[in-house]
Amino acid sequence: MIYHVILDDTTLTALHQAHPFLNGLLVEASRSDDIELHVPAGCLAEAEKTRPGITAFAVEEPWLTIDPLDAEASATVAPLMAKGFSLAVAHAVHAATPDMHGLITMTPERYEAWPAVQARHPDRPHPGT
């Protein structure tokens, strides 16, 4: 079974700052064909605003897949943005659903509007902790 893990802008920033759990996850992804780490392009763009240079880091990291904001994604993202959600949140929601991919975020409360999105903080990977 392949685990698709979505990293949002907050998590990408924490990874860039050498967060221990996230660094470990990156190492595990490099060693295993069962873990795929995905960064939605909208999250990457948002992370670049807060941490200039992070795009170069993400693009050069072979174990991170940048998911494009293509026509299919735009069909989901645009209506969410019209409702006031940020590009990063909207694209992360698109990437995490409908296939129930796990989403790692430093701010899981941003995803409470979507019960189907399994948003977890890297320091609190289990619900209720």
N, CA, C and O atoms as a printed pandas DataFrame, in Angstrom:
     atom_number atom_name residue_name chain_id  residue_number  x_coord  y_coord  z_coord
0              1         N          MET        A               1    0.845   -1.178    0.000
1              2        CA          MET        A               1    0.000    0.000    0.000
2              3         C          MET        A               1    0.892    1.243    0.000
3              4         O          MET        A               1    1.849    1.334    0.768
4              5         N          ILE        A               2    0.569    2.178   -0.856
5              6        CA          ILE        A               2    1.314    3.427   -0.924
6              7         C          ILE        A               2    0.575    4.495   -0.115
7              8         O          ILE        A               2   -0.626    4.704   -0.282
8              9         N          TYR        A               3    1.318    5.159    0.757
9             10        CA          TYR        A               3    0.765    6.235    1.568
10            11         C          TYR        A               3    1.099    7.562    0.904
11            12         O          TYR        A               3    2.265    7.929    0.765
12            13         N          HIS        A               4    0.050    8.275    0.497
13            14        CA          HIS        A               4    0.202    9.601   -0.087
14            15         C          HIS        A               4    0.013   10.601    1.049
15            16         O          HIS        A               4   -1.056   10.654    1.657
16            17         N          VAL        A               5    1.018   11.373    1.331
17            18        CA          VAL        A               5    0.964   12.338    2.419
18            19         C          VAL        A               5    1.082   13.737    1.828
19            20         O          VAL        A               5    2.008   14.034    1.073
20            21         N          ILE        A               6    0.132   14.586    2.185
21            22        CA          ILE        A               6    0.097   15.955    1.704
22            23         C          ILE        A               6    0.754   16.843    2.755
23            24         O          ILE        A               6    0.439   16.751    3.941
24            25         N          LEU        A               7    1.662   17.700    2.314
25            26        CA          LEU        A               7    2.286   18.689    3.185
26            27         C          LEU        A               7    1.782   20.061    2.755
27            28         O          LEU        A               7    1.939   20.446    1.596
28            29         N          ASP        A               8    1.179   20.799    3.684
29            30        CA          ASP        A               8    0.700   22.129    3.307
30            31         C          ASP        A               8    1.807   23.165    3.489
31            32         O          ASP        A               8    2.948   22.812    3.786
32            33         N          ASP        A               9    1.473   24.429    3.314
33            34        CA          ASP        A               9    2.472   25.499    3.391
34            35         C          ASP        A               9    3.131   25.573    4.759
35            36         O          ASP        A               9    4.335   25.813    4.853
36            37         N          THR        A              10    2.363   25.372    5.815
37            38        CA          THR        A              10    2.928   25.466    7.169
38            39         C          THR        A              10    3.901   24.323    7.432
39            40         O          THR        A              10    4.923   24.508    8.093
40            41         N          THR        A              11    3.583   23.164    6.921
41            42        CA          THR        A              11    4.439   21.997    7.109
42            43         C          THR        A              11    5.690   22.106    6.259
43            44         O          THR        A              11    6.777   21.745    6.711
44            45         N          LEU        A              12    5.556   22.593    5.047
45            46        CA          LEU        A              12    6.716   22.778    4.192
46            47         C          LEU        A              12    7.685   23.761    4.848
47            48         O          LEU        A              12    8.898   23.554    4.817
48            49         N          THR        A              13    7.159   24.812    5.430
49            50        CA          THR        A              13    7.999   25.779    6.131
50            51         C          THR        A              13    8.700   25.122    7.322
51            52         O          THR        A              13    9.890   25.348    7.542
52            53         N          ALA        A              14    7.975   24.316    8.082
53            54        CA          ALA        A              14    8.579   23.621    9.228
54            55         C          ALA        A              14    9.644   22.626    8.764
55            56         O          ALA        A              14   10.681   22.484    9.411
56            57         N          LEU        A              15    9.397   21.944    7.660
57            58        CA          LEU        A              15   10.393   21.021    7.102
58            59         C          LEU        A              15   11.653   21.792    6.714
59            60         O          LEU        A              15   12.770   21.343    6.974
60            61         N          HIS        A              16   11.466   22.935    6.100
61            62        CA          HIS        A              16   12.592   23.772    5.691
62            63         C          HIS        A              16   13.389   24.267    6.903
63            64         O          HIS        A              16   14.579   24.561    6.795
64            65         N          GLN        A              17   12.721   24.355    8.051
65            66        CA          GLN        A              17   13.369   24.783    9.298
66            67         C          GLN        A              17   13.861   23.587   10.118
67            68         O          GLN        A              17   14.180   23.730   11.298
68            69         N          ALA        A              18   13.921   22.416    9.495
69            70        CA          ALA        A              18   14.479   21.197   10.105
70            71         C          ALA        A              18   13.652   20.644   11.268
71            72         O          ALA        A              18   14.214   20.206   12.272
72            73         N          HIS        A              19   12.321   20.661   11.141
73            74        CA          HIS        A              19   11.460   20.041   12.145
74            75         C          HIS        A              19   11.831   18.555   12.247
75            76         O          HIS        A              19   11.876   17.876   11.222
76            77         N          PRO        A              20   12.095   18.034   13.445
77            78        CA          PRO        A              20   12.588   16.655   13.589
78            79         C          PRO        A              20   11.678   15.580   12.993
79            80         O          PRO        A              20   12.157   14.708   12.268
80            81         N          PHE        A              21   10.391   15.624   13.279
81            82        CA          PHE        A              21    9.477   14.609   12.742
82            83         C          PHE        A              21    9.431   14.674   11.222
83            84         O          PHE        A              21    9.478   13.647   10.545
84            85         N          LEU        A              22    9.338   15.881   10.695
85            86        CA          LEU        A              22    9.229   16.044    9.243
86            87         C          LEU        A              22   10.513   15.638    8.536
87            88         O          LEU        A              22   10.470   15.049    7.455
88            89         N          ASN        A              23   11.657   15.949    9.141
89            90        CA          ASN        A              23   12.913   15.477    8.568
90            91         C          ASN        A              23   12.959   13.957    8.552
91            92         O          ASN        A              23   13.415   13.353    7.581
92            93         N          GLY        A              24   12.486   13.342    9.629
93            94        CA          GLY        A              24   12.426   11.883    9.682
94            95         C          GLY        A              24   11.499   11.318    8.618
95            96         O          GLY        A              24   11.802   10.298    8.000
96            97         N          LEU        A              25   10.373   11.980    8.407
97            98        CA          LEU        A              25    9.428   11.542    7.382
98            99         C          LEU        A              25   10.062   11.630    5.994
99           100         O          LEU        A              25    9.863   10.748    5.159
100          101         N          LEU        A              26   10.816   12.687    5.753
101          102        CA          LEU        A              26   11.503   12.842    4.477
102          103         C          LEU        A              26   12.533   11.722    4.281
103          104         O          LEU        A              26   12.671   11.188    3.180
104          105         N          VAL        A              27   13.241   11.378    5.334
105          106        CA          VAL        A              27   14.209   10.281    5.257
106          107         C          VAL        A              27   13.480    8.966    4.970
107          108         O          VAL        A              27   13.929    8.177    4.138
108          109         N          GLU        A              28   12.364    8.731    5.653
109          110        CA          GLU        A              28   11.591    7.506    5.411
110          111         C          GLU        A              28   11.085    7.449    3.972
111          112         O          GLU        A              28   11.100    6.388    3.348
112          113         N          ALA        A              29   10.643    8.576    3.450
113          114        CA          ALA        A              29   10.177    8.610    2.058
114          115         C          ALA        A              29   11.314    8.292    1.097
115          116         O          ALA        A              29   11.092    7.695    0.044
116          117         N          SER        A              30   12.521    8.685    1.454
117          118        CA          SER        A              30   13.670    8.403    0.586
118          119         C          SER        A              30   14.045    6.928    0.609
119          120         O          SER        A              30   14.672    6.427   -0.324
120          121         N          ARG        A              31   13.666    6.239    1.667
121          122        CA          ARG        A              31   14.028    4.823    1.829
122          123         C          ARG        A              31   12.920    3.862    1.422
123          124         O          ARG        A              31   13.165    2.666    1.266
124          125         N          SER        A              32   11.717    4.367    1.249
125          126        CA          SER        A              32   10.577    3.487    1.037
126          127         C          SER        A              32    9.797    3.865   -0.215
127          128         O          SER        A              32    9.579    5.043   -0.497
128          129         N          ASP        A              33    9.389    2.858   -0.950
129          130        CA          ASP        A              33    8.510    3.093   -2.093
130          131         C          ASP        A              33    7.053    3.219   -1.657
131          132         O          ASP        A              33    6.178    3.458   -2.489
132          133         N          ASP        A              34    6.787    3.061   -0.364
133          134        CA          ASP        A              34    5.427    3.075    0.158
134          135         C          ASP        A              34    4.977    4.443    0.648
135          136         O          ASP        A              34    3.812    4.610    1.010
136          137         N          ILE        A              35    5.869    5.423    0.669
137          138        CA          ILE        A              35    5.526    6.763    1.152
138          139         C          ILE        A              35    5.810    7.769    0.050
139          140         O          ILE        A              35    6.928    7.861   -0.458
140          141         N          GLU        A              36    4.775    8.523   -0.313
141          142        CA          GLU        A              36    4.921    9.608   -1.285
142          143         C          GLU        A              36    4.532   10.916   -0.610
143          144         O          GLU        A              36    3.439   11.035   -0.055
144          145         N          LEU        A              37    5.416   11.882   -0.659
145          146        CA          LEU        A              37    5.153   13.193   -0.077
146          147         C          LEU        A              37    4.784   14.173   -1.183
147          148         O          LEU        A              37    5.516   14.334   -2.160
148          149         N          HIS        A              38    3.637   14.825   -1.015
149          150        CA          HIS        A              38    3.115   15.749   -2.025
150          151         C          HIS        A              38    2.947   17.142   -1.438
151          152         O          HIS        A              38    2.486   17.306   -0.309
152          153         N          VAL        A              39    3.326   18.133   -2.220
153          154        CA          VAL        A              39    3.120   19.534   -1.856
154          155         C          VAL        A              39    2.280   20.168   -2.956
155          156         O          VAL        A              39    2.752   20.298   -4.085
156          157         N          PRO        A              40    1.046   20.565   -2.655
157          158        CA          PRO        A              40    0.253   21.267   -3.667
158          159         C          PRO        A              40    0.933   22.582   -4.051
159          160         O          PRO        A              40    1.452   23.292   -3.190
160          161         N          ALA        A              41    0.927   22.900   -5.333
161          162        CA          ALA        A              41    1.586   24.114   -5.822
162          163         C          ALA        A              41    1.062   25.366   -5.122
163          164         O          ALA        A              41    1.825   26.303   -4.884
164          165         N          GLY        A              42   -0.214   25.394   -4.793
165          166        CA          GLY        A              42   -0.776   26.541   -4.066
166          167         C          GLY        A              42   -0.149   26.692   -2.688
167          168         O          GLY        A              42    0.037   27.810   -2.209
168          169         N          CYS        A              43    0.173   25.584   -2.054
169          170        CA          CYS        A              43    0.843   25.618   -0.750
170          171         C          CYS        A              43    2.282   26.088   -0.910
171          172         O          CYS        A              43    2.796   26.841   -0.083
172          173         N          LEU        A              44    2.916   25.643   -1.967
173          174        CA          LEU        A              44    4.290   26.061   -2.229
174          175         C          LEU        A              44    4.348   27.573   -2.459
175          176         O          LEU        A              44    5.239   28.248   -1.943
176          177         N          ALA        A              45    3.411   28.093   -3.220
177          178        CA          ALA        A              45    3.372   29.535   -3.481
178          179         C          ALA        A              45    3.160   30.321   -2.192
179          180         O          ALA        A              45    3.794   31.354   -1.981
180          181         N          GLU        A              46    2.278   29.838   -1.339
181          182        CA          GLU        A              46    2.024   30.511   -0.055
182          183         C          GLU        A              46    3.248   30.446    0.854
183          184         O          GLU        A              46    3.575   31.424    1.526
184          185         N          ALA        A              47    3.918   29.307    0.877
185          186        CA          ALA        A              47    5.122   29.161    1.695
186          187         C          ALA        A              47    6.223   30.099    1.213
187          188         O          ALA        A              47    6.977   30.643    2.019
188          189         N          GLU        A              48    6.314   30.283   -0.080
189          190        CA          GLU        A              48    7.333   31.176   -0.639
190          191         C          GLU        A              48    7.116   32.608   -0.172
191          192         O          GLU        A              48    8.080   33.348    0.030
192          193         N          LYS        A              49    5.856   33.006    0.001
193          194        CA          LYS        A              49    5.569   34.358    0.485
194          195         C          LYS        A              49    6.120   34.572    1.887
195          196         O          LYS        A              49    6.624   35.652    2.193
196          197         N          THR        A              50    6.031   33.563    2.738
197          198        CA          THR        A              50    6.471   33.710    4.117
198          199         C          THR        A              50    7.932   33.331    4.328
199          200         O          THR        A              50    8.563   33.781    5.285
200          201         N          ARG        A              51    8.463   32.512    3.444
201          202        CA          ARG        A              51    9.861   32.071    3.569
202          203         C          ARG        A              51   10.498   32.052    2.179
203          204         O          ARG        A              51   10.577   30.999    1.546
204          205         N          PRO        A              52   10.953   33.214    1.704
205          206        CA          PRO        A              52   11.563   33.282    0.375
206          207         C          PRO        A              52   12.706   32.271    0.228
207          208         O          PRO        A              52   13.543   32.112    1.117
208          209         N          GLY        A              53   12.709   31.604   -0.914
209          210        CA          GLY        A              53   13.726   30.590   -1.194
210          211         C          GLY        A              53   13.264   29.171   -0.973
211          212         O          GLY        A              53   13.953   28.225   -1.355
212          213         N          ILE        A              54   12.113   29.013   -0.366
213          214        CA          ILE        A              54   11.629   27.663   -0.063
214          215         C          ILE        A              54   11.261   26.902   -1.338
215          216         O          ILE        A              54   11.317   25.673   -1.367
216          217         N          THR        A              55   10.891   27.625   -2.379
217          218        CA          THR        A              55   10.551   26.969   -3.646
218          219         C          THR        A              55   11.755   26.214   -4.198
219          220         O          THR        A              55   11.628   25.071   -4.636
220          221         N          ALA        A              56   12.911   26.845   -4.176
221          222        CA          ALA        A              56   14.122   26.173   -4.671
222          223         C          ALA        A              56   14.396   24.910   -3.869
223          224         O          ALA        A              56   14.752   23.877   -4.436
224          225         N          PHE        A              57   14.232   24.988   -2.559
225          226        CA          PHE        A              57   14.412   23.817   -1.695
226          227         C          PHE        A              57   13.452   22.693   -2.087
227          228         O          PHE        A              57   13.863   21.545   -2.256
228          229         N          ALA        A              58   12.173   23.035   -2.229
229          230        CA          ALA        A              58   11.155   22.020   -2.520
230          231         C          ALA        A              58   11.340   21.402   -3.896
231          232         O          ALA        A              58   11.209   20.188   -4.054
232          233         N          VAL        A              59   11.640   22.219   -4.885
233          234        CA          VAL        A              59   11.788   21.731   -6.256
234          235         C          VAL        A              59   13.020   20.824   -6.379
235          236         O          VAL        A              59   13.013   19.863   -7.147
236          237         N          GLU        A              60   14.054   21.129   -5.634
237          238        CA          GLU        A              60   15.284   20.340   -5.698
238          239         C          GLU        A              60   15.234   19.071   -4.851
239          240         O          GLU        A              60   16.064   18.181   -5.033
240          241         N          GLU        A              61   14.282   18.971   -3.933
241          242        CA          GLU        A              61   14.178   17.805   -3.058
242          243         C          GLU        A              61   13.515   16.663   -3.839
243          244         O          GLU        A              61   12.333   16.754   -4.170
244          245         N          PRO        A              62   14.262   15.587   -4.139
245          246        CA          PRO        A              62   13.704   14.526   -4.987
246          247         C          PRO        A              62   12.555   13.743   -4.356
247          248         O          PRO        A              62   11.839   13.036   -5.065
248          249         N          TRP        A              63   12.364   13.850   -3.060
249          250        CA          TRP        A              63   11.321   13.058   -2.395
250          251         C          TRP        A              63   10.044   13.844   -2.193
251          252         O          TRP        A              63    9.104   13.353   -1.568
252          253         N          LEU        A              64   10.001   15.067   -2.719
253          254        CA          LEU        A              64    8.776   15.869   -2.679
254          255         C          LEU        A              64    8.216   15.973   -4.092
255          256         O          LEU        A              64    8.930   16.333   -5.028
256          257         N          THR        A              65    6.940   15.657   -4.238
257          258        CA          THR        A              65    6.256   15.815   -5.513
258          259         C          THR        A              65    5.403   17.071   -5.440
259          260         O          THR        A              65    4.568   17.205   -4.545
260          261         N          ILE        A              66    5.604   17.980   -6.366
261          262        CA          ILE        A              66    4.790   19.194   -6.415
262          263         C          ILE        A              66    3.568   18.894   -7.270
263          264         O          ILE        A              66    3.686   18.595   -8.459
264          265         N          ASP        A              67    2.398   18.976   -6.656
265          266        CA          ASP        A              67    1.148   18.735   -7.379
266          267         C          ASP        A              67    0.715   20.027   -8.068
267          268         O          ASP        A              67    0.587   21.062   -7.414
268          269         N          PRO        A              68    0.489   19.979   -9.375
269          270        CA          PRO        A              68    0.186   21.203  -10.119
270          271         C          PRO        A              68   -1.207   21.740   -9.832
271          272         O          PRO        A              68   -2.110   21.003   -9.435
272          273         N          LEU        A              69   -1.356   23.018  -10.039
273          274        CA          LEU        A              69   -2.671   23.645   -9.982
274          275         C          LEU        A              69   -3.192   23.651  -11.416
275          276         O          LEU        A              69   -3.216   24.679  -12.093
276          277         N          ASP        A              70   -3.609   22.454  -11.853
277          278        CA          ASP        A              70   -4.069   22.269  -13.224
278          279         C          ASP        A              70   -5.572   22.528  -13.316
279          280         O          ASP        A              70   -6.186   23.004  -12.361
280          281         N          ALA        A              71   -6.148   22.217  -14.454
281          282        CA          ALA        A              71   -7.578   22.478  -14.665
282          283         C          ALA        A              71   -8.444   21.726  -13.666
283          284         O          ALA        A              71   -9.399   22.283  -13.125
284          285         N          GLU        A              72   -8.116   20.466  -13.419
285          286        CA          GLU        A              72   -8.902   19.677  -12.459
286          287         C          GLU        A              72   -8.833   20.289  -11.060
287          288         O          GLU        A              72   -9.861   20.445  -10.400
288          289         N          ALA        A              73   -7.642   20.633  -10.610
289          290        CA          ALA        A              73   -7.493   21.237   -9.286
290          291         C          ALA        A              73   -8.202   22.586   -9.223
291          292         O          ALA        A              73   -8.849   22.909   -8.227
292          293         N          SER        A              74   -8.078   23.366  -10.285
293          294        CA          SER        A              74   -8.697   24.688  -10.309
294          295         C          SER        A              74  -10.206   24.624  -10.156
295          296         O          SER        A              74  -10.813   25.529   -9.583
296          297         N          ALA        A              75  -10.812   23.567  -10.662
297          298        CA          ALA        A              75  -12.265   23.407  -10.546
298          299         C          ALA        A              75  -12.706   23.265   -9.094
299          300         O          ALA        A              75  -13.838   23.613   -8.758
300          301         N          THR        A              76  -11.838   22.762   -8.237
301          302        CA          THR        A              76  -12.125   22.654   -6.810
302          303         C          THR        A              76  -11.628   23.881   -6.057
303          304         O          THR        A              76  -12.321   24.403   -5.183
304          305         N          VAL        A              77  -10.447   24.331   -6.391
305          306        CA          VAL        A              77   -9.790   25.408   -5.658
306          307         C          VAL        A              77  -10.512   26.742   -5.820
307          308         O          VAL        A              77  -10.718   27.450   -4.834
308          309         N          ALA        A              78  -10.896   27.095   -7.031
309          310        CA          ALA        A              78  -11.508   28.403   -7.287
310          311         C          ALA        A              78  -12.776   28.636   -6.466
311          312         O          ALA        A              78  -12.909   29.705   -5.870
312          313         N          PRO        A              79  -13.713   27.686   -6.408
313          314        CA          PRO        A              79  -14.906   27.924   -5.587
314          315         C          PRO        A              79  -14.586   28.077   -4.092
315          316         O          PRO        A              79  -15.255   28.837   -3.391
316          317         N          LEU        A              80  -13.580   27.366   -3.613
317          318        CA          LEU        A              80  -13.200   27.505   -2.204
318          319         C          LEU        A              80  -12.591   28.878   -1.941
319          320         O          LEU        A              80  -12.845   29.495   -0.906
320          321         N          MET        A              81  -11.786   29.347   -2.889
321          322        CA          MET        A              81  -11.213   30.680   -2.740
322          323         C          MET        A              81  -12.308   31.745   -2.808
323          324         O          MET        A              81  -12.231   32.760   -2.115
324          325         N          ALA        A              82  -13.320   31.518   -3.635
325          326        CA          ALA        A              82  -14.441   32.460   -3.723
326          327         C          ALA        A              82  -15.194   32.550   -2.397
327          328         O          ALA        A              82  -15.842   33.556   -2.107
328          329         N          LYS        A              83  -15.101   31.484   -1.594
329          330        CA          LYS        A              83  -15.742   31.476   -0.267
330          331         C          LYS        A              83  -14.829   32.059    0.809
331          332         O          LYS        A              83  -15.198   32.101    1.982
332          333         N          GLY        A              84  -13.642   32.506    0.414
333          334        CA          GLY        A              84  -12.757   33.168    1.357
334          335         C          GLY        A              84  -11.596   32.351    1.881
335          336         O          GLY        A              84  -10.824   32.840    2.706
336          337         N          PHE        A              85  -11.453   31.113    1.419
337          338        CA          PHE        A              85  -10.324   30.291    1.849
338          339         C          PHE        A              85   -9.089   30.669    1.039
339          340         O          PHE        A              85   -9.190   31.063   -0.123
340          341         N          SER        A              86   -7.925   30.543    1.667
341          342        CA          SER        A              86   -6.677   30.878    0.979
342          343         C          SER        A              86   -6.374   29.854   -0.108
343          344         O          SER        A              86   -6.914   28.748   -0.116
344          345         N          LEU        A              87   -5.499   30.253   -1.022
345          346        CA          LEU        A              87   -5.057   29.343   -2.073
346          347         C          LEU        A              87   -4.434   28.096   -1.454
347          348         O          LEU        A              87   -4.696   26.985   -1.914
348          349         N          ALA        A              88   -3.615   28.263   -0.423
349          350        CA          ALA        A              88   -2.951   27.122    0.208
350          351         C          ALA        A              88   -3.958   26.143    0.789
351          352         O          ALA        A              88   -3.862   24.940    0.545
352          353         N          VAL        A              89   -4.908   26.634    1.541
353          354        CA          VAL        A              89   -5.917   25.748    2.150
354          355         C          VAL        A              89   -6.747   25.079    1.066
355          356         O          VAL        A              89   -6.976   23.871    1.119
356          357         N          ALA        A              90   -7.197   25.845    0.087
357          358        CA          ALA        A              90   -8.040   25.292   -0.970
358          359         C          ALA        A              90   -7.312   24.205   -1.754
359          360         O          ALA        A              90   -7.899   23.167   -2.061
360          361         N          HIS        A              91   -6.050   24.427   -2.080
361          362        CA          HIS        A              91   -5.323   23.419   -2.853
362          363         C          HIS        A              91   -4.990   22.205   -1.991
363          364         O          HIS        A              91   -4.995   21.080   -2.492
364          365         N          ALA        A              92   -4.702   22.408   -0.707
365          366        CA          ALA        A              92   -4.462   21.274    0.192
366          367         C          ALA        A              92   -5.721   20.420    0.336
367          368         O          ALA        A              92   -5.638   19.191    0.350
368          369         N          VAL        A              93   -6.868   21.054    0.442
369          370        CA          VAL        A              93   -8.134   20.312    0.538
370          371         C          VAL        A              93   -8.347   19.493   -0.727
371          372         O          VAL        A              93   -8.721   18.322   -0.658
372          373         N          HIS        A              94   -8.112   20.102   -1.874
373          374        CA          HIS        A              94   -8.249   19.367   -3.133
374          375         C          HIS        A              94   -7.323   18.155   -3.156
375          376         O          HIS        A              94   -7.739   17.064   -3.544
376          377         N          ALA        A              95   -6.079   18.339   -2.746
377          378        CA          ALA        A              95   -5.104   17.251   -2.785
378          379         C          ALA        A              95   -5.443   16.136   -1.799
379          380         O          ALA        A              95   -5.163   14.966   -2.062
380          381         N          ALA        A              96   -6.034   16.490   -0.686
381          382        CA          ALA        A              96   -6.334   15.499    0.360
382          383         C          ALA        A              96   -7.631   14.737    0.122
383          384         O          ALA        A              96   -7.830   13.675    0.713
384          385         N          THR        A              97   -8.509   15.243   -0.718
385          386        CA          THR        A              97   -9.777   14.573   -0.972
386          387         C          THR        A              97   -9.894   14.307   -2.469
387          388         O          THR        A              97   -9.198   14.988   -3.222
388          389         N          PRO        A              98  -10.676   13.418   -2.951
389          390        CA          PRO        A              98  -11.588   12.524   -2.233
390          391         C          PRO        A              98  -10.945   11.199   -1.828
391          392         O          PRO        A              98  -11.611   10.327   -1.271
392          393         N          ASP        A              99   -9.654   11.051   -2.108
393          394        CA          ASP        A              99   -9.000    9.769   -1.840
394          395         C          ASP        A              99   -8.532    9.609   -0.409
395          396         O          ASP        A              99   -7.854    8.634   -0.085
396          397         N          MET        A             100   -8.883   10.552    0.453
397          398        CA          MET        A             100   -8.576   10.466    1.878
398          399         C          MET        A             100   -7.082   10.389    2.157
399          400         O          MET        A             100   -6.655    9.652    3.045
400          401         N          HIS        A             101   -6.290   11.135    1.415
401          402        CA          HIS        A             101   -4.858   11.194    1.697
402          403         C          HIS        A             101   -4.647   11.924    3.014
403          404         O          HIS        A             101   -5.402   12.835    3.353
404          405         N          GLY        A             102   -3.631   11.529    3.750
405          406        CA          GLY        A             102   -3.312   12.211    4.991
406          407         C          GLY        A             102   -2.725   13.584    4.711
407          408         O          GLY        A             102   -1.996   13.769    3.737
408          409         N          LEU        A             103   -3.041   14.531    5.557
409          410        CA          LEU        A             103   -2.544   15.903    5.426
410          411         C          LEU        A             103   -1.819   16.255    6.713
411          412         O          LEU        A             103   -2.400   16.193    7.796
412          413         N          ILE        A             104   -0.560   16.620    6.595
413          414        CA          ILE        A             104    0.194   17.058    7.760
414          415         C          ILE        A             104    0.285   18.574    7.701
415          416         O          ILE        A             104    0.656   19.149    6.677
416          417         N          THR        A             105   -0.060   19.213    8.815
417          418        CA          THR        A             105   -0.116   20.663    8.886
418          419         C          THR        A             105    0.241   21.124   10.288
419          420         O          THR        A             105   -0.008   20.417   11.265
420          421         N          MET        A             106    0.807   22.279   10.381
421          422        CA          MET        A             106    1.088   22.873   11.686
422          423         C          MET        A             106   -0.170   23.531   12.241
423          424         O          MET        A             106   -0.214   23.896   13.416
424          425         N          THR        A             107   -1.191   23.682   11.404
425          426        CA          THR        A             107   -2.433   24.351   11.808
426          427         C          THR        A             107   -3.655   23.519   11.390
427          428         O          THR        A             107   -4.377   23.915   10.475
428          429         N          PRO        A             108   -3.897   22.379   12.042
429          430        CA          PRO        A             108   -5.024   21.530   11.640
430          431         C          PRO        A             108   -6.387   22.207   11.749
431          432         O          PRO        A             108   -7.331   21.795   11.075
432          433         N          GLU        A             109   -6.506   23.226   12.576
433          434        CA          GLU        A             109   -7.788   23.915   12.712
434          435         C          GLU        A             109   -8.233   24.573   11.409
435          436         O          GLU        A             109   -9.422   24.832   11.229
436          437         N          ARG        A             110   -7.298   24.846   10.498
437          438        CA          ARG        A             110   -7.675   25.439    9.205
438          439         C          ARG        A             110   -8.539   24.488    8.377
439          440         O          ARG        A             110   -9.213   24.919    7.442
440          441         N          TYR        A             111   -8.522   23.213    8.710
441          442        CA          TYR        A             111   -9.211   22.204    7.895
442          443         C          TYR        A             111  -10.438   21.607    8.589
443          444         O          TYR        A             111  -10.987   20.606    8.128
444          445         N          GLU        A             112  -10.859   22.209    9.674
445          446        CA          GLU        A             112  -12.000   21.680   10.420
446          447         C          GLU        A             112  -13.296   21.702    9.616
447          448         O          GLU        A             112  -14.208   20.927    9.904
448          449         N          ALA        A             113  -13.395   22.563    8.627
449          450        CA          ALA        A             113  -14.609   22.649    7.802
450          451         C          ALA        A             113  -14.785   21.420    6.914
451          452         O          ALA        A             113  -15.852   21.226    6.331
452          453         N          TRP        A             114  -13.751   20.590    6.806
453          454        CA          TRP        A             114  -13.788   19.405    5.953
454          455         C          TRP        A             114  -13.509   18.158    6.786
455          456         O          TRP        A             114  -12.352   17.763    6.930
456          457         N          PRO        A             115  -14.545   17.536    7.333
457          458        CA          PRO        A             115  -14.343   16.339    8.161
458          459         C          PRO        A             115  -13.639   15.209    7.421
459          460         O          PRO        A             115  -12.983   14.383    8.055
460          461         N          ALA        A             116  -13.755   15.151    6.113
461          462        CA          ALA        A             116  -13.108   14.077    5.349
462          463         C          ALA        A             116  -11.601   14.279    5.228
463          464         O          ALA        A             116  -10.877   13.342    4.889
464          465         N          VAL        A             117  -11.123   15.486    5.500
465          466        CA          VAL        A             117   -9.687   15.755    5.424
466          467         C          VAL        A             117   -9.048   15.324    6.741
467          468         O          VAL        A             117   -9.398   15.824    7.810
468          469         N          GLN        A             118   -8.125   14.410    6.646
469          470        CA          GLN        A             118   -7.434   13.891    7.822
470          471         C          GLN        A             118   -6.223   14.769    8.111
471          472         O          GLN        A             118   -5.090   14.387    7.820
472          473         N          ALA        A             119   -6.465   15.951    8.684
473          474        CA          ALA        A             119   -5.403   16.910    8.967
474          475         C          ALA        A             119   -4.805   16.636   10.338
475          476         O          ALA        A             119   -5.510   16.625   11.347
476          477         N          ARG        A             120   -3.487   16.415   10.360
477          478        CA          ARG        A             120   -2.799   16.099   11.611
478          479         C          ARG        A             120   -1.578   16.996   11.779
479          480         O          ARG        A             120   -0.864   17.285   10.818
480          481         N          HIS        A             121   -1.354   17.422   12.999
481          482        CA          HIS        A             121   -0.151   18.165   13.364
482          483         C          HIS        A             121    0.972   17.145   13.529
483          484         O          HIS        A             121    0.740   16.079   14.099
484          485         N          PRO        A             122    2.183   17.439   13.049
485          486        CA          PRO        A             122    3.258   16.441   13.149
486          487         C          PRO        A             122    3.640   16.083   14.580
487          488         O          PRO        A             122    4.164   14.997   14.827
488          489         N          ASP        A             123    3.384   16.979   15.516
489          490        CA          ASP        A             123    3.694   16.678   16.911
490          491         C          ASP        A             123    2.521   16.036   17.645
491          492         O          ASP        A             123    2.665   15.592   18.784
492          493         N          ARG        A             124    1.361   15.988   16.992
493          494        CA          ARG        A             124    0.160   15.366   17.560
494          495         C          ARG        A             124   -0.507   14.540   16.460
495          496         O          ARG        A             124   -1.580   14.904   15.979
496          497         N          PRO        A             125    0.118   13.433   16.057
497          498        CA          PRO        A             125   -0.370   12.685   14.889
498          499         C          PRO        A             125   -1.705   11.977   15.099
499          500         O          PRO        A             125   -2.345   11.579   14.125
500          501         N          HIS        A             126   -2.134   11.813   16.341
501          502        CA          HIS        A             126   -3.392   11.106   16.582
502          503         C          HIS        A             126   -4.464   12.088   17.033
503          504         O          HIS        A             126   -4.163   13.025   17.773
504          505         N          PRO        A             127   -5.700   11.895   16.607
505          506        CA          PRO        A             127   -6.786   12.793   17.002
506          507         C          PRO        A             127   -6.900   12.856   18.522
507          508         O          PRO        A             127   -6.758   11.852   19.220
508          509         N          GLY        A             128   -7.158   14.054   19.006
509          510        CA          GLY        A             128   -7.392   14.218   20.430
510          511         C          GLY        A             128   -6.130   14.325   21.261
511          512         O          GLY        A             128   -6.208   14.407   22.487
512          513         N          THR        A             129   -4.964   14.325   20.622
513          514        CA          THR        A             129   -3.725   14.456   21.398
514          515         C          THR        A             129   -3.118   15.813   21.221
515          516         O          THR        A             129   -2.071   16.101   21.800
